[in-house]
Structures are given as C-alpha cells and as structure tokens.
Amino acid sequence: MKREGAAQALPGVVPPPPMTGPADIQSGLAGQGYVATPDLAMALHLALQLGRPLLLEGAAGVGKTEVARALAQWKSCALIRLQCYEGLDAAQAIYEWNYQRQLLAIRAHAEAGETGDAVEARLFSEDYLLERPLLRALRQPVAPVLLIDEIDRADEEFEAYLLEVLSDFQITIPELGTIAATTRPMVILTANGTRDLSDALRRRCLYAHVDYPDRATELAILQARCPQVEDALAGQIVAFVQSLRREELEKKPGIAEMLDFAAALAGLGLADLSDDPAILQAALATLLKTQADRAAITTEVAQRLAGKAA
Amino acid sequence: MRGAVTRFAARDPGPAARIVGFMAHLRDNGFRLGIAETETALAALAATPADEASVRGALKTVACGSVEDWARFDAIFDSYWRNGGRVRTRAVPSASPAHTRNSRTAEGRTGASGSKADAPDSDGTGESENGGEGRLVATTITNRMKKDLRELVAPEDIRAAEQLAHRLGLALRDRRSRRSRADRRGARVDLRRTIRASLATGGEPMRLAFRQKPDRPVRITALVDVSGSMTPYARPFLAFLAGLMRADASADAYLFHTRLVRVTEALRDDDPLRALNRMTLLADGFGGGSRIGAGLHHFATTHARRLVNGRSVVIILSDGYDSAPSDELAAALERLSRRGCRILWLNPLKGWRDYAPVAAGMAAALPYLDLFAPAATLEDLAALEKELARL
C-alpha cells in the first residue's frame, strides 16, 4: 500500500506492523492442512479485518465447514458450532433457563423458609442459565470462531433472529438484561442452497462461493492430508475423482469422500488404480453414496475412468 | 479477453468516486447493492494489498451475494476497469438513468447481461416458419387480436370463486412447523411460564402452561396459462384467479402465454369487472401461443426470488402444451422447487378419459410436482379441497 511505503521512507519513523494479507491466511491455513483458493483467502482476510460475518456457499463436501475448523486451529481459539435445522429456536441456539434446577431450588428455599424477592433474584441468575452456542460465543475471553452450519436448513424466524445477533453482537435476556459481546467472534455461515437465503442476511455478510477444487489444488489437499499415499497413486486418485465428478451423478463426491477413497485404496495396498478392478469397485463405496450412482458407475465405466487417470 | 486498463478523464474526482461508479455499474447489471455495500467496499480496499488480483477479490467478496453474482462478477469487473484503454468520461453515473445508458452506448460497450428482446419466433420454432400442419401443437405466435376477458367471466362466477378460494386457502395450512407457541391447550408443557406462575404458589406448579405448534397460513401464488389451447378453460380459471385475489390478501397472481405478467395489483381492484378490464390490458396477447418453460423460468428467476418461500404454494393452471423444449420447463420447475415451495399443477386435460401426461413438457414437469390433478371447472377446483388439506 502507498501509505506503508511513505512511512518506510521517513527516517526514524517506525513502520507500522505488517498488515496480515490474504497470503498470510493462505499459508496459515496451509499449516493446518487446509488449501484455500485465493478468492477464499481474500474473503477470510476481509472478514477478519472488517469484523463482518462471512457466508460460504457451495455444494456439499467442498470443505466449507473445514475452513472454520482450520481457522480456529490456526488462530488457536475455540470453535463454537451451531448446527441449524428446521425449527431451531432461541432456546436451543441462544439460552435456556435450567427449569429442573429452578424447581428444586424453589422447593429447597421454601423448606428453608425463604420466600419472595431473594428467591426470585437467585433463580434468575447466571447459576441457572444454560448457555447455548450463540451466547457462549459472545462470552468467550478470546474471540472464538463461530460456525453457523447449514443456515439454509433453519427456518426464516431464526434467520431473522440471527440478523439481530450478527449486527449488534448482543443478546437480551429479559430476566438478566442485555449481554454485550466481550469479544467479537469471527462468524462463518455455511449454506448449500436447499433454499434461498433472505437478502437481509446476505447483505450483512461478505460472500464467497466455494467450488470443487481444480486438479492441482485437490492434489495439494490430498498430499497435505494423506502423506502416506504415493505420489503416482495420488495423481491417479485425483484425476479419477475429477473425471467422476463430470459424470452424470446424483451426488458428486466431495473432498472428504476423495480423502476416504485415498485412505481406502492405501489401506487395501493398491499401487495403481487399474491394477485390480474388484478392489477399485469395492473402494467406490467411499465415493458413491446412492444406489443410482452405484448402478451408473459399472466396472467398465470405472475401468475406463481409471485408464484415463493412469 | 482482458483489455488494457480503463483510463479515466482528468476531471474525474478520484478513487472513491470510481468505486462509487463501479458499484453503480454493478447495480445496473442487476446486483442488489446499497450505500452500505459501497462503504464496505471502500473499507475493504483500505485493508487490501493494492494489486489487481487482490482488489478484484476484495470487491468480489463484498459485492456478490449469490452463486449467480459470483459467476458474473469477473466479466463485469473487466468491462468497467479494463475496457481497452478507452477514456471513461464519467466515473460517477449521472442522476438520470436514461442519460447514463446513452453515454455508455456511445462508448461502444454492451452490458455484461444484456437482456434479449423477447420477440415471437426468435428461436425459429414457431409455426410461421414451420408451417401449420394442423396438429395440436403449442404455438409461439403472439396473438395480436385482443380478447376482452369481461366477455369470458361473469360477476356471479367471481362471487362463487371467491368463496371457493377462501375455502381452499383455509385447507392449505402449513402444518410443518416445529416451532411452538404458548397455548391454552397443547402437547408440551411450557416450563418457562409454568415456573413463573409457580412462584406465586410458593414453588408448587399448580397451573401448567402449555405450548402448541401453530398452523401457519400459506402464501398462494397462482400462475394461469392463457394461451390459445387453454381458451375453453379460461372462464373458470380467471374467475378463480379474481376470487382468490379477493379472498386472500397475501395471494399473488400471474398470467402467462408467450410472456409472463403479474396481475396481482390489477386484480385487487375493488370493482371485480374493472379488475378484469385492467387484467385484459395487461395480458396483451391473450389466447396466443404458449411458452411455459420460458414463462416459468422468468418467474423463478425474478418474482419468485422475492415472493416465494418455503411456506408458499405455487398453483400452475395449464395444459402443459409448450412450444419450447421440455428441459427448459424442467429446469425452471427445479429452480422453483429449490425455493422449498410446494407446486401444484392443475391440468384441465387430465380429467379426460385415457389421458396420459405425454406432452413432453408435462412429462418433464411431473417429478417436481407435489400434486398433479385435473381441474376444468370451478366445481373441480372445489373438489380439490380435501386433497389440499392432506398436503
């Protein structure tokens, strides 16, 4: 940046600490075994710099959830995960009172002869509050990574509630008052398009679309995650999976499936994909997860793809 | 191909204005961006290394909000910042959009997403080229002759349809809610309220409070095919549409033939006959050809993005005779069903004996339908009440 250049030119002025750029994020995540594309690294960089939530969209199995895990490991902070589902509500996402304990406490206090305001104040105190992921994320001493996974599975009421949390980073509990965030969590939302998200939510977030990796990236991922696989076989595996994704399949194999496939082949002691059709066909169980897909990739098709990959 | 970097006029006010100009350029290309996004873009650039790849990536992550945006962004970026070294006379578009367009066409640039003029027969499948062979085929020819819908629909039809639509609206409740609300009777004990109330009785939960899953009203969206092949059924269907609009304030209505028009506002007119008159004016081309696939695709990509959600029921009233290839229809329906809505297709031909959905369009549509039922008259629609309640 120009500003930094000017600062360095002045004698005696200490240059500002180097700004962490997208390249640092890329190398940092690579240290955790995650290979990020430049687009994704830039999105993460801006999300960290601007303190904005990041919405990651893409097909299942392209490593959206894994980003959050790698980021948390790299920053050595907690990863707090909220898995969304239809009907998810405030009691499961934010906080809930521990009613059973409250009931017991009321009894105990009544027997001890206590009544009135003192009891009520004690019942609605921190001791009886059950933290759920969103509240927990706001009360961490070190800013955590908050992963809101598959937000498109939650219904719209929850999406609206989330907007409030994501814009103010505070939560109001009627009995306790407003709890402001001690640290601002790094928020990552993932969606894989089971429904369109509201514009309001999209506008709050930075956006990145994660696609299936290209050949070189996928090879790098395989080598980072499964170093025990021989280079020649790794190349074949990646080429095979890439060509498999181009076939007409109901459910295309993701990166996790590719890694399972590689681990399976390595475990079965195969050195070359086209060596043993029976083993290859058995190992396809890790890649193809529906009956129709298994039927579509017959031994002949698998051998043709393996032959091209070799 | 990327051209050389755009040069800006000397009187241009600077980088911030250029970013504002770029955001306006994106907006012209259908990106939904507000002032807040421009601020974010400037903040993002301040936190970004100043090389082209980084700037491109930073603006991309700020400006995009969907897969479609993500795919189109690079071309739009190039067209603004790399237009072959031509001088861009104005970084900030002027207030009048018409003028902006003029100044841009003068530079010899076309928008990245130029919309295709929707001329009949533009795809060469129309009968004017193939020659009519007297078969029962859908046509792409827009009917120039105007038909007055008032001749087709009688006021008493509308009154009957209004009652019918009201009943159908009640039948179509959404029972999938997993949320619960405080209720006097219900399946689950509301511990929160019970404990609160128990404080008054010394901690004894004497009175239990309950929670119940509420039914939600659904939003009905009706799309009526008014192409030539549907003319015999126009009377009940248009009456139904008019009645639906009067019975349900949240319902939404569209007509389609070779184009798709939203008639919701027109049909909300207090006077039912005047409403039909307004609809006639909107539905220019009534009784002409049918392009169901294109119409539904237009619906799925524009109106549906705003107005259809998981609690919507989309009712399509059509015979399924489409002049366009059937995969277009299937793709549009798939897109629509991805929004989580339920899709009902009411086909007047299905009531015929020995009818099989062999029209290519109808066959392609079947996998995406939650209900495929016959309906040719208002009575048929009324008979659907029970089936709708089961959905």
Interface residues (C-beta under 8 A of the other chain):
Chain A: M1 K2 M19 G21 P22 P38 D39 M42 A43 H45 L46 Q49 L50 R52 L54 E57 E86 G87 D89 W97 Y99 Q102 L103 I106 R107 H109 A110 T115 V119 E120 L123 D155 E156 E157 G193 T194 R195 D196 D199 R202 R203 L206 Y207 A208 H209
Chain B: R32 G34 A36 E37 T40 A43 A44 A47 T48 P49 A50 A53 S54 G57 A58 K60 T61 V62 C64 G65 S66 V67 D69 W70 R176 S177 R178 R179 L191 R192 T194 I195 S198 L199 G202 G203 P205 R305 N309 G310 R338 R339 G340
